[in-house]
């Protein structure tokens, strides 16, 4: 798992903070002790300007394992961040971006004994 160095640069706009849990399930209790003090950013944006005046912006997240994409909220975060990064945030529907799967999605968990011998990307 990733670490975000502190202090976090003030020019970054934190979108989400991550909480360390006692297990791997989303509803597991938070760990006790200091691991969540402070909670660290897991998604943020940053806008910048080059010396020659051009501007840019970037979205970053430490999330993104195959099983993270099972969560509709995470998929929506990625889709909406893509709209934002492309300067098309006004195109995000008021009702929210649709993030339904278009076909069956069966991710393998974190690569721990998840390698499937003889499989190629097109097999998934």
Secondary structure, 3 states (H helix, E strand, C coil): CCCCCCCCCCCEEEEEEECCECCCCCCCCECCCHHHCCCEEEEEEEEEECCCCCEEEEEEECCCCHHHHHCHHHHHHHHHHHHHHCCCHHHCCCCCCCCCCCCCCCCCCCCCCCCCCCCCHHHC
